[in-house]
Amino acid sequence: MGSSAMKIYSNVNIPLVAFVFSSFIAMATAISNSTDTSTAILLRVDQLGKGDFKKIQDAIDAVPSNNKELVFIWVKPGTYREKIVVPADKPFITISGTAPSTSIITWDEGGDIFESSTFTVLASDFVARYLTIENTYGSAGKAVALRVSADRAAFYACNITSYQDTVLDDTGNHYYSNCYIEGATDFICGNAASLFERCHIHSLSTVNGSITAQRRMSPSENTGFTFLGCTITGVGSATLGRPWGTYSRVVYALTYMSSVIVPQGWDDWGNQMAHRTTYYGEYKNYGPGADTSKRVGWSDKLSNEEAAPFLTKDMIGGTDWLRSSPKNFKKSSSIIVGKN
């Protein structure tokens, strides 16, 4: 992340470690009725050897397959050069740093969007907090920082940075709260159903890069990206989105848009057929980039009634899987700890 990005985020009130354990904001995860939601197994990761593991991936690997208990992996401050994968058979994991400025996960890889990611989530019921997740590959091509190919995943106060395809928001229902997301080209892409609430979206594009490339392929898919109460800034000019899928769906509501957003707002990616099938909506946004008077004719200025479904967590089924965070922590007799 550039120094300007860190300066932007520095105004956010990031909790200290004591707050991490004593006063979490609501986290999202779906837990079966047999799972105790008040207590989590605690694993500590510390590069200096003062925890249970030195590497984050080692802590994930120690969680049993088909896990049914909440596991809280606390990442102590440091820069962790790791390529992280949370396997599909290890649900109910939370990975939490102390602050994104001090708990940094970094990798440097470009190429295929499904293989280049610094951090890959394949397991359901996953939560990340107070982390920086970055891919430092640069502007030479596709380089994913975060790939989410799982249902019911939530990210709180995380910095997620790259250049092209920063967040591959692939499949499932996802929630991003108070996150900082930075990139230039299609840097929030995929076909998940996701709510970005109070997030800071920062474009590195110099000329008309696209913030989103949503991939909804048919009207029967209940997918799409909603940006609610967000802030959009940038260094040059950018569009709000372009259709990776013919039925691409993106809504911005109650969001501040700086002058980085070009007057036409949206790009059709050279596919005029998408003019009839995309759903690109704006509702009560503000700032110099929010003027809709010169928007493309195939985008929509939403009425109160049309916007209503996008102003709650209903689109991601949040009523069913949001829960309070655990208050108690314990050690597990089934997880072998080691300072690898």
C-alpha positions in Angstrom: 0.0 0.0 0.0 1.3 3.5 -0.8 1.9 6.1 1.8 -1.2 8.1 0.7 -3.4 5.0 1.3 -2.0 4.5 4.8 -2.6 8.2 5.5 -6.2 7.9 4.4 -6.8 4.9 6.7 -4.9 6.4 9.6 -8.0 8.4 10.6 -10.0 5.3 11.4 -10.1 4.3 15.0 -8.5 0.9 15.1 -8.9 -1.1 18.4 -6.0 -2.2 20.5 -5.4 -5.8 21.4 -7.5 -5.6 24.6 -10.4 -4.5 22.6 -10.0 -7.5 20.2 -10.9 -9.8 23.0 -13.3 -7.8 25.1 -15.5 -5.7 22.8 -15.9 -7.1 19.3 -18.3 -5.5 16.9 -20.8 -7.9 15.5 -19.2 -10.5 13.3 -20.8 -12.7 10.6 -20.7 -16.4 10.5 -23.2 -19.3 10.2 -23.0 -21.8 13.0 -24.9 -25.0 13.3 -27.1 -25.4 16.3 -24.6 -27.8 17.9 -21.8 -25.2 17.9 -21.2 -23.1 21.0 -21.2 -19.5 19.7 -20.1 -18.0 23.0 -16.7 -19.8 23.2 -13.8 -20.1 20.7 -10.6 -22.1 20.7 -7.7 -19.6 20.8 -4.5 -20.1 18.7 -1.8 -17.5 18.8 0.6 -16.7 15.9 3.8 -14.9 16.7 6.9 -14.6 14.5 9.1 -14.3 17.5 8.0 -17.7 18.9 5.9 -16.3 21.7 2.7 -17.9 20.5 1.5 -21.4 19.4 2.7 -21.0 15.8 5.1 -18.8 13.9 3.2 -18.9 10.7 -0.5 -18.2 10.0 -0.8 -21.2 7.6 0.5 -23.5 10.2 -2.2 -22.5 12.6 -4.9 -23.0 9.9 -3.4 -26.4 9.0 -3.6 -27.5 12.7 -7.4 -27.1 12.7 -9.1 -30.5 12.2 -10.9 -31.2 9.0 -14.7 -30.9 9.3 -14.2 -28.6 12.2 -17.4 -27.7 14.1 -16.0 -25.4 16.8 -15.2 -21.7 16.5 -11.4 -21.2 16.1 -9.9 -17.8 16.8 -6.5 -17.3 15.3 -4.9 -14.2 16.8 -2.1 -12.8 14.6 0.4 -10.8 16.6 2.0 -7.7 15.0 4.4 -8.4 12.2 4.7 -8.7 8.4 3.9 -12.3 7.4 5.1 -13.2 3.9 2.8 -16.1 3.3 0.4 -17.4 0.6 -2.6 -18.3 2.8 -5.3 -20.9 2.0 -8.3 -21.6 4.3 -9.4 -25.1 3.0 -13.0 -25.9 2.3 -13.1 -28.6 5.0 -12.1 -26.1 7.8 -15.1 -23.8 8.5 -15.7 -21.6 11.5 -12.2 -19.9 11.5 -11.6 -16.3 12.5 -8.2 -14.7 11.7 -7.7 -11.5 13.6 -4.8 -9.1 13.8 -4.5 -6.2 16.2 -4.6 -3.4 13.6 -4.2 -3.5 9.8 -1.2 -1.3 10.1 0.7 -3.8 12.2 -0.7 -7.2 11.1 0.3 -7.5 7.4 0.0 -10.5 5.1 1.9 -10.0 1.9 2.7 -11.9 -1.3 4.0 -11.0 -4.7 2.4 -13.0 -7.6 0.6 -12.3 -10.8 -1.1 -14.4 -13.5 -4.3 -16.5 -13.1 -6.8 -14.8 -10.9 -7.7 -18.1 -9.1 -4.0 -19.0 -8.4 -2.3 -15.7 -7.8 -4.1 -14.6 -4.6 -2.3 -13.8 -1.4 -5.2 -15.0 0.7 -7.7 -17.6 -0.4 -10.9 -18.4 1.5 -12.5 -21.7 0.5 -14.2 -22.5 3.8 -17.6 -21.3 4.9 -18.3 -19.3 8.0 -15.0 -17.4 7.8 -14.2 -14.1 9.5 -11.2 -11.8 9.1 -10.4 -8.8 11.2 -7.8 -6.0 11.4 -5.5 -7.4 8.8 -3.7 -5.9 5.8 -3.9 -8.4 2.9 -1.7 -7.2 -0.1 -0.4 -8.5 -3.4 2.7 -6.4 -4.3 3.0 -7.7 -7.9 2.2 -4.2 -9.3 0.6 -3.0 -12.5 2.1 -5.7 -14.9 -1.1 -7.8 -14.9 -3.7 -9.6 -12.9 -2.7 -10.0 -9.2 -5.3 -10.9 -6.6 -4.9 -10.0 -3.0 -8.0 -11.7 -1.7 -10.1 -14.5 -3.2 -13.3 -15.5 -1.5 -14.9 -18.7 -3.0 -17.0 -19.7 0.0 -20.3 -18.9 1.6 -20.9 -16.7 4.6 -17.6 -14.8 4.9 -17.1 -11.5 6.6 -14.3 -9.0 6.7 -14.0 -6.2 9.3 -11.5 -3.3 9.2 -9.2 -4.9 6.8 -6.9 -3.2 4.2 -7.0 -5.2 0.9 -4.6 -3.8 -1.7 -3.3 -4.7 -5.2 -3.6 -3.2 -8.7 -5.7 -5.4 -11.0 -8.4 -7.7 -9.6 -7.6 -6.9 -6.0 -10.6 -8.7 -4.6 -11.9 -11.7 -6.4 -15.3 -11.8 -4.7 -16.0 -15.1 -6.4 -19.0 -17.0 -5.0 -21.2 -17.0 -1.8 -22.7 -14.4 0.5 -20.2 -11.9 1.9 -20.0 -8.9 4.1 -17.3 -6.2 4.2 -17.4 -3.6 6.9 -15.1 -0.6 7.4 -12.6 -2.1 5.0 -10.1 -0.2 2.8 -9.9 -1.6 -0.8 -7.4 -0.3 -3.3 -6.7 -1.1 -6.9 -7.0 0.2 -10.5 -8.6 -2.3 -12.9 -11.7 -4.3 -12.1 -10.4 -4.4 -8.6 -13.6 -5.7 -7.0 -14.7 -8.5 -9.3 -16.6 -11.9 -9.3 -20.1 -13.2 -8.9 -20.8 -13.2 -5.1 -23.7 -11.5 -3.4 -21.8 -9.0 -1.3 -22.5 -5.9 0.9 -19.7 -3.4 1.3 -20.7 -1.2 4.2 -18.8 1.9 5.3 -15.8 0.9 3.2 -13.2 3.1 1.7 -12.7 2.4 -2.1 -9.5 3.9 -3.5 -8.8 3.9 -7.2 -5.2 4.0 -8.5 -6.4 4.3 -12.1 -5.0 7.2 -14.0 -7.5 7.0 -16.9 -11.0 5.4 -16.6 -10.1 2.2 -14.8 -13.1 0.3 -13.5 -13.8 -0.2 -9.8 -16.1 -3.3 -10.3 -16.5 -6.1 -12.7 -19.5 -8.0 -11.4 -20.2 -11.4 -13.2 -23.9 -12.1 -12.7 -24.7 -14.3 -15.7 -28.5 -14.7 -15.6 -31.5 -12.9 -14.0 -32.2 -15.9 -11.8 -28.9 -15.4 -9.9 -29.3 -13.5 -6.6 -25.9 -12.0 -6.8 -24.4 -8.5 -7.1 -22.4 -5.9 -5.2 -23.9 -3.2 -3.0 -21.9 -0.3 -1.7 -23.7 1.3 1.2 -22.4 4.4 3.0 -19.0 4.1 1.4 -16.3 6.6 0.4 -14.7 6.6 -3.1 -11.5 8.4 -3.7 -8.7 8.1 -6.3 -5.7 9.5 -8.1 -7.1 9.9 -11.7 -10.4 8.9 -13.2 -12.5 5.7 -12.9 -15.9 4.3 -13.7 -18.1 2.7 -11.2 -18.2 -0.6 -13.0 -18.3 -2.6 -16.2 -20.1 -5.9 -16.9 -18.0 -9.0 -16.6 -21.3 -10.9 -16.8 -24.2 -9.9 -19.1 -26.6 -9.5 -16.1 -24.0 -7.6 -14.0 -25.6 -6.0 -10.9 -24.0 -3.2 -8.8 -25.7 -0.6 -6.6 -24.1 2.4 -4.9 -26.2 4.0 -2.1 -25.6 6.9 0.3 -22.0 6.9 -0.8 -19.5 9.8 -1.2 -18.0 9.9 -4.7 -15.0 12.2 -5.3 -14.3 13.7 -8.7 -12.4 10.5 -9.6 -15.7 9.1 -11.0 -16.2 10.2 -14.6 -19.5 11.8 -15.6 -20.8 8.9 -17.6 -20.4 6.7 -14.5 -20.3 3.3 -16.1 -18.7 1.4 -19.0 -20.3 -1.3 -21.2 -16.9 -3.1 -21.9 -17.8 -3.0 -25.6 -20.9 -5.1 -25.1 -24.0 -3.0 -26.1 -26.2 -6.1 -25.5 -25.5 -5.5 -21.8 -27.4 -2.2 -22.0 -30.6 -4.1 -21.7 -29.6 -6.6 -19.1 -27.3 -5.0 -16.6 -28.6 -3.5 -13.3 -26.5 -0.5 -12.4 -28.2 1.6 -9.8 -27.4 4.8 -7.8 -29.3 6.1 -4.8 -28.8 9.4 -2.9 -25.0 9.4 -3.4 -23.2 12.7 -2.9 -19.9 14.5 -3.7 -18.6 15.8 -7.1 -18.6 12.4 -8.7 -22.2 11.6 -7.8 -23.9 13.9 -10.3 -26.1 11.7 -12.4 -27.0 14.2 -15.1 -24.5 12.9 -17.6 -24.7 9.2 -16.7 -25.1 6.5 -19.4 -28.8 6.0 -20.3 -28.7 2.4 -19.3 -27.9 3.0 -15.6 -30.7 3.8 -13.1 -31.3 6.5 -10.5 -33.2 4.5 -8.0 -36.4 5.5 -6.2 -36.9 4.9 -2.5 -38.8 1.8 -3.2 -36.3 0.5 -5.7 -33.4 1.1 -3.4 -35.0 -0.4 -0.3 -33.8 -4.0 -0.9 -30.2 -2.8 -1.1 -30.2 -0.8 2.1 -30.3 -3.8 4.5 -28.4 -7.1 4.8 -31.3 -9.1 3.3 -29.6 -9.4 -0.1 -26.8 -11.5 1.6 -29.1 -13.3 3.9 -27.5 -11.6 6.8 -30.4 -12.0 9.1 -29.7 -15.8 9.1 -26.0 -15.8 9.7 -24.9 -12.7 11.5 -24.2 -13.3 15.2 -22.4 -11.8 18.2 -18.8 -12.7 18.7 -17.6 -15.2 21.3 -16.9 -13.9 24.8 -14.8 -16.8 26.1 -11.6 -18.4 24.8 -10.1 -21.8 25.5 -7.4 -24.2 24.4 -8.2 -27.4 22.5 -7.0 -30.9 23.4 -7.5 -31.9 19.7 -5.2 -29.3 18.2 -1.5 -29.9 18.5 0.3 -26.6 18.8 3.9 -26.0 17.7 6.2 -23.1 17.0 7.2 -24.1 13.5 
